[in-house]
C-alpha cells in the first residue's frame, strides 16, 4: 500500500479553517485518541489529516444533488482522522508499540476486531464499535506495511467497513482509499479460504 502520493484537496484544506469542534459537548463512542506521532528523520512520509463535522457535512451538501447515496453516507460521518507515519530506526519501535497499545485498548473497551491479517509484509487490524446490531459508532484501522510505514485511521459515525473506499474517494483521502482497498482484499482472501476449506471438507465426506 503506497501512500506517498496523498492528495490534500479543498476539503482537507478547509479543515484548517473550520473549527473541528465536533466533540465539544461529549466524546462520541466511536472516537479514538491516537495521541501524537513522532516523525522519522530518515523517512519522508508523515501525514495527519483531521476532518470534523463541518467539513464533512459541506461535502455531503456538495454531493446531494448528483450522488444522493454518497451524501447519505457522509451525513452519517462525524469525523475522520488519518495518520501516515514513515518508519525509520529512530521511531519504528515507538510507533509499533503505540499501534499494539491502541489495539489492546480497543479490545479491552469492547471493540470487535473484525479483521486480523498478517501476511507477507503487511499487518492489518480492523476494529468496529457498535451500539446494536444495526448501528456502527466507529471504525479503526491500523496497518504496518513492510516495517516502513504505519497507518492509523479512525472514522466516527455509522459507516460500514466496505464503505471506506467510497468515503476516501469522496473526501480525496488517498490513504483512506488504500486502507479500505486493503481491508476488502483481506476479506476476499479470507472468504476464498473459508470456501476452499468448506469444499475440502465436503470432498473428505
C-alpha beads as a LAMMPS data file, in Angstrom:
LAMMPS data file: protein, C-alpha beads

205 atoms
204 bonds

1 atom types
1 bond types

-500.0 500.0 xlo xhi
-500.0 500.0 ylo yhi
-500.0 500.0 zlo zhi

Masses

1 110.0

Atoms # bond

1 1 1 0.000 0.000 0.000
2 1 1 1.738 3.122 -1.215
3 1 1 0.563 6.315 0.423
4 1 1 3.269 8.728 -0.650
5 1 1 1.008 10.441 -3.161
6 1 1 -1.518 11.781 -0.665
7 1 1 -3.723 14.451 -2.188
8 1 1 -4.841 17.315 0.039
9 1 1 -7.904 18.773 -1.698
10 1 1 -10.033 21.747 -0.834
11 1 1 -11.964 19.791 1.785
12 1 1 -8.829 18.871 3.694
13 1 1 -7.571 22.440 3.437
14 1 1 -10.884 23.709 4.779
15 1 1 -10.338 21.603 7.875
16 1 1 -7.790 24.191 8.987
17 1 1 -10.402 26.933 8.611
18 1 1 -13.478 25.337 10.141
19 1 1 -13.460 24.601 13.844
20 1 1 -13.319 20.875 14.259
21 1 1 -15.390 21.158 17.432
22 1 1 -17.436 18.061 16.714
23 1 1 -16.806 16.816 20.232
24 1 1 -17.483 19.977 22.188
25 1 1 -20.363 18.511 24.197
26 1 1 -19.287 14.892 24.571
27 1 1 -16.883 12.457 23.030
28 1 1 -18.645 10.017 20.659
29 1 1 -18.294 6.334 21.486
30 1 1 -16.567 5.703 18.152
31 1 1 -13.826 8.293 18.697
32 1 1 -10.294 7.084 19.479
33 1 1 -7.486 9.392 20.576
34 1 1 -4.325 8.163 18.892
35 1 1 -2.151 10.790 20.536
36 1 1 0.911 12.323 18.904
37 1 1 3.260 10.605 16.499
38 1 1 6.974 11.162 16.091
39 1 1 8.248 11.634 12.531
40 1 1 11.406 9.852 11.470
41 1 1 14.391 11.890 10.355
42 1 1 15.120 9.273 7.690
43 1 1 11.587 8.755 6.299
44 1 1 9.828 11.287 4.080
45 1 1 6.268 10.263 4.856
46 1 1 4.444 11.979 7.724
47 1 1 0.816 12.949 7.205
48 1 1 -2.008 13.860 9.568
49 1 1 -5.487 14.757 8.354
50 1 1 -8.392 15.552 10.656
51 1 1 -11.811 16.313 9.200
52 1 1 -14.596 17.359 11.527
53 1 1 -18.360 17.546 11.179
54 1 1 -18.436 20.960 9.457
55 1 1 -16.186 19.901 6.577
56 1 1 -17.835 16.517 6.107
57 1 1 -21.338 17.982 6.098
58 1 1 -20.197 20.509 3.492
59 1 1 -19.084 17.588 1.350
60 1 1 -22.468 15.960 1.900
61 1 1 -24.269 19.061 0.628
62 1 1 -21.998 19.276 -2.426
63 1 1 -22.815 15.690 -3.427
64 1 1 -26.505 15.672 -2.507
65 1 1 -27.847 16.548 -5.960
66 1 1 -25.786 14.229 -8.157
67 1 1 -24.783 11.485 -5.690
68 1 1 -27.551 11.152 -3.093
69 1 1 -26.227 7.794 -1.835
70 1 1 -22.834 9.331 -1.133
71 1 1 -24.476 12.337 0.524
72 1 1 -26.398 9.979 2.804
73 1 1 -23.167 8.172 3.708
74 1 1 -21.430 11.447 4.575
75 1 1 -24.381 12.545 6.713
76 1 1 -23.672 9.603 8.996
77 1 1 -19.987 10.515 9.460
78 1 1 -18.952 12.793 12.333
79 1 1 -15.189 12.867 11.856
80 1 1 -12.274 11.245 10.057
81 1 1 -8.665 11.080 11.201
82 1 1 -5.858 9.616 9.108
83 1 1 -2.217 9.366 10.174
84 1 1 0.519 8.024 7.910
85 1 1 3.897 7.661 9.622
86 1 1 7.049 6.749 7.741
87 1 1 9.186 4.437 9.871
88 1 1 12.911 4.662 10.460
89 1 1 15.341 3.424 13.081
90 1 1 14.508 6.423 15.276
91 1 1 10.723 5.897 15.501
92 1 1 9.914 2.333 14.367
93 1 1 9.880 0.734 17.816
94 1 1 7.938 3.584 19.419
95 1 1 5.285 3.673 16.667
96 1 1 4.908 -0.106 16.589
97 1 1 4.439 -0.184 20.365
98 1 1 1.825 2.581 20.107
99 1 1 -0.042 0.546 17.487
100 1 1 -0.052 -2.547 19.726
101 1 1 -1.248 -0.496 22.716
102 1 1 -4.090 1.005 20.651
103 1 1 -5.168 -2.470 19.507
104 1 1 -5.071 -3.825 23.056
105 1 1 -7.003 -0.849 24.437
106 1 1 -9.712 -1.203 21.799
107 1 1 -10.242 -4.872 22.620
108 1 1 -10.328 -4.009 26.315
109 1 1 -13.019 -1.390 25.667
110 1 1 -15.273 -3.806 23.822
111 1 1 -14.407 -3.011 20.217
112 1 1 -14.753 -6.024 17.937
113 1 1 -11.703 -6.958 15.883
114 1 1 -13.261 -7.978 12.560
115 1 1 -10.003 -8.238 10.587
116 1 1 -6.692 -9.555 11.894
117 1 1 -4.382 -10.351 8.993
118 1 1 -0.634 -10.831 8.894
119 1 1 0.612 -11.899 5.521
120 1 1 3.880 -11.267 3.725
121 1 1 4.982 -7.780 4.804
122 1 1 1.597 -6.419 5.863
123 1 1 -0.103 -6.427 9.266
124 1 1 -3.722 -5.217 9.230
125 1 1 -6.279 -4.983 12.022
126 1 1 -9.773 -3.515 11.763
127 1 1 -11.957 -2.785 14.774
128 1 1 -15.654 -1.974 14.904
129 1 1 -17.601 -0.207 17.656
130 1 1 -21.318 -0.937 17.529
131 1 1 -24.254 0.313 19.557
132 1 1 -26.549 -2.508 18.476
133 1 1 -26.931 -4.952 15.597
134 1 1 -27.856 -2.158 13.179
135 1 1 -25.748 0.825 14.233
136 1 1 -21.986 1.318 13.862
137 1 1 -20.434 4.042 16.005
138 1 1 -16.854 3.904 14.795
139 1 1 -14.202 2.136 12.742
140 1 1 -10.470 1.938 13.467
141 1 1 -7.919 0.569 11.008
142 1 1 -4.254 0.062 11.906
143 1 1 -1.654 -1.080 9.381
144 1 1 2.079 -1.777 9.396
145 1 1 3.492 -2.032 5.873
146 1 1 6.926 -3.559 5.212
147 1 1 8.154 -2.176 8.559
148 1 1 8.485 1.095 6.655
149 1 1 5.114 2.714 7.173
150 1 1 2.313 2.750 9.733
151 1 1 -1.243 3.904 9.012
152 1 1 -3.876 4.770 11.614
153 1 1 -7.484 5.536 10.652
154 1 1 -10.463 6.441 12.831
155 1 1 -13.853 7.064 11.258
156 1 1 -16.523 8.180 13.724
157 1 1 -20.075 7.513 12.614
158 1 1 -22.369 4.886 11.195
159 1 1 -20.126 3.575 8.411
160 1 1 -19.594 0.050 7.136
161 1 1 -16.050 -1.137 6.544
162 1 1 -16.842 -1.754 2.867
163 1 1 -17.680 1.962 2.523
164 1 1 -14.168 3.153 3.428
165 1 1 -13.024 3.242 -0.203
166 1 1 -16.031 5.370 -1.194
167 1 1 -15.508 7.651 1.796
168 1 1 -11.829 8.098 0.987
169 1 1 -12.623 8.755 -2.654
170 1 1 -15.241 11.416 -1.968
171 1 1 -13.071 13.169 0.630
172 1 1 -9.989 12.770 -1.610
173 1 1 -8.065 10.972 1.133
174 1 1 -5.809 8.567 -0.704
175 1 1 -4.592 6.664 2.400
176 1 1 -8.199 6.006 3.451
177 1 1 -8.991 4.639 -0.015
178 1 1 -5.945 2.403 0.046
179 1 1 -6.640 1.163 3.569
180 1 1 -10.212 0.375 2.526
181 1 1 -8.959 -1.500 -0.532
182 1 1 -6.501 -3.487 1.612
183 1 1 -9.278 -4.418 4.035
184 1 1 -11.524 -5.541 1.183
185 1 1 -8.690 -7.611 -0.280
186 1 1 -8.094 -9.335 3.054
187 1 1 -11.817 -10.005 3.448
188 1 1 -11.984 -11.539 -0.029
189 1 1 -8.928 -13.704 0.674
190 1 1 -10.458 -14.884 3.953
191 1 1 -13.767 -15.665 2.243
192 1 1 -11.979 -17.593 -0.505
193 1 1 -10.025 -19.552 2.105
194 1 1 -13.182 -20.417 4.020
195 1 1 -14.901 -21.545 0.810
196 1 1 -11.927 -23.761 -0.044
197 1 1 -11.926 -25.295 3.438
198 1 1 -15.647 -25.969 3.162
199 1 1 -15.193 -27.596 -0.247
200 1 1 -12.302 -29.750 1.069
201 1 1 -14.424 -30.956 3.979
202 1 1 -17.254 -31.918 1.633
203 1 1 -14.832 -33.903 -0.543
204 1 1 -13.493 -35.721 2.512
205 1 1 -17.022 -36.774 3.441

Bonds

1 1 1 2
2 1 2 3
3 1 3 4
4 1 4 5
5 1 5 6
6 1 6 7
7 1 7 8
8 1 8 9
9 1 9 10
10 1 10 11
11 1 11 12
12 1 12 13
13 1 13 14
14 1 14 15
15 1 15 16
16 1 16 17
17 1 17 18
18 1 18 19
19 1 19 20
20 1 20 21
21 1 21 22
22 1 22 23
23 1 23 24
24 1 24 25
25 1 25 26
26 1 26 27
27 1 27 28
28 1 28 29
29 1 29 30
30 1 30 31
31 1 31 32
32 1 32 33
33 1 33 34
34 1 34 35
35 1 35 36
36 1 36 37
37 1 37 38
38 1 38 39
39 1 39 40
40 1 40 41
41 1 41 42
42 1 42 43
43 1 43 44
44 1 44 45
45 1 45 46
46 1 46 47
47 1 47 48
48 1 48 49
49 1 49 50
50 1 50 51
51 1 51 52
52 1 52 53
53 1 53 54
54 1 54 55
55 1 55 56
56 1 56 57
57 1 57 58
58 1 58 59
59 1 59 60
60 1 60 61
61 1 61 62
62 1 62 63
63 1 63 64
64 1 64 65
65 1 65 66
66 1 66 67
67 1 67 68
68 1 68 69
69 1 69 70
70 1 70 71
71 1 71 72
72 1 72 73
73 1 73 74
74 1 74 75
75 1 75 76
76 1 76 77
77 1 77 78
78 1 78 79
79 1 79 80
80 1 80 81
81 1 81 82
82 1 82 83
83 1 83 84
84 1 84 85
85 1 85 86
86 1 86 87
87 1 87 88
88 1 88 89
89 1 89 90
90 1 90 91
91 1 91 92
92 1 92 93
93 1 93 94
94 1 94 95
95 1 95 96
96 1 96 97
97 1 97 98
98 1 98 99
99 1 99 100
100 1 100 101
101 1 101 102
102 1 102 103
103 1 103 104
104 1 104 105
105 1 105 106
106 1 106 107
107 1 107 108
108 1 108 109
109 1 109 110
110 1 110 111
111 1 111 112
112 1 112 113
113 1 113 114
114 1 114 115
115 1 115 116
116 1 116 117
117 1 117 118
118 1 118 119
119 1 119 120
120 1 120 121
121 1 121 122
122 1 122 123
123 1 123 124
124 1 124 125
125 1 125 126
126 1 126 127
127 1 127 128
128 1 128 129
129 1 129 130
130 1 130 131
131 1 131 132
132 1 132 133
133 1 133 134
134 1 134 135
135 1 135 136
136 1 136 137
137 1 137 138
138 1 138 139
139 1 139 140
140 1 140 141
141 1 141 142
142 1 142 143
143 1 143 144
144 1 144 145
145 1 145 146
146 1 146 147
147 1 147 148
148 1 148 149
149 1 149 150
150 1 150 151
151 1 151 152
152 1 152 153
153 1 153 154
154 1 154 155
155 1 155 156
156 1 156 157
157 1 157 158
158 1 158 159
159 1 159 160
160 1 160 161
161 1 161 162
162 1 162 163
163 1 163 164
164 1 164 165
165 1 165 166
166 1 166 167
167 1 167 168
168 1 168 169
169 1 169 170
170 1 170 171
171 1 171 172
172 1 172 173
173 1 173 174
174 1 174 175
175 1 175 176
176 1 176 177
177 1 177 178
178 1 178 179
179 1 179 180
180 1 180 181
181 1 181 182
182 1 182 183
183 1 183 184
184 1 184 185
185 1 185 186
186 1 186 187
187 1 187 188
188 1 188 189
189 1 189 190
190 1 190 191
191 1 191 192
192 1 192 193
193 1 193 194
194 1 194 195
195 1 195 196
196 1 196 197
197 1 197 198
198 1 198 199
199 1 199 200
200 1 200 201
201 1 201 202
202 1 202 203
203 1 203 204
204 1 204 205
